[in-house]
Amino acid sequence: MTGFREHRRNHFAEEHLMTDYLWQAAASDLSFLAGLTDEELLELRKLATIFSHEMIFEGGDGMELTEEMCAVISVQASLPVLKLGMNWYSSWNTVVVVPDHIISKRVSTDRAGVVSEWVEVDAGESWHKGPVVYAWPDVIISGRRDGFNVVIHEAAHRLDMTDGSVNGRPALHKGMDLKRWTEVCTSAFNDLTARSGPRRRTQIDGYATVSDAEFFAVMTEYFFELPHVMLREYPELYELFRDFYRQDPVTRLPSHTFAPQLRRM
Ligand SMILES: [Zn+2]
């Protein structure tokens, strides 16, 4: 069945390939696509065609969506699955785009019964098997090679769900060692936690240390946007991501010294 579905999708993408205008509008400013071969760019364009055709796009909070906006999201969301295929997003069927940052009210009660309330500003949200919500102001600054990419971040959460839980580990390919994945991720997570904080000694966003799931999502942003930073700080982790995504962005992107953008927290 899978083979037939893939064949049908491929046929659809060839027949209805994203137009030159939309492809240019979506991809021309995305510096993190630099270094992809012509074949890879064509494959990305086909995947983005399938993504934008199969995904339900909705505007939230009065947002009016255009074809160009959907294309910008489709192209970026297709990069992580460039060598994996669209089946990896089979539990993802809706994208909601809202005009401003998502304000979430959080409440917690400590052991002494003291209730704390605070608000968090999110660039995006991903609900298990539900829609992904993107804040448009964060979509338009994604893909610029500064380590911040909300489209990739939320897409990574969807991939994380493929083993049945959101735990910072997607379904691993045959031959990949589960124990090694856990050991390398835990070691990098603990090290990054120790090096984040007020006396920051890392170029990687401390938001990665919020949880295992955020670690995988933020590291995926670095893998595709600033792979040299990730390779330098966590080479073993980079290798695992290279094996999972079946891509090696260090070999296609130039190293540079842009300051990584840190998330608003
Ligand atoms: Zn997240």
Residues whose N, C-alpha, C, O or C-beta is under 5 A from the ligand:
A	BS01	ZN	E214 A217
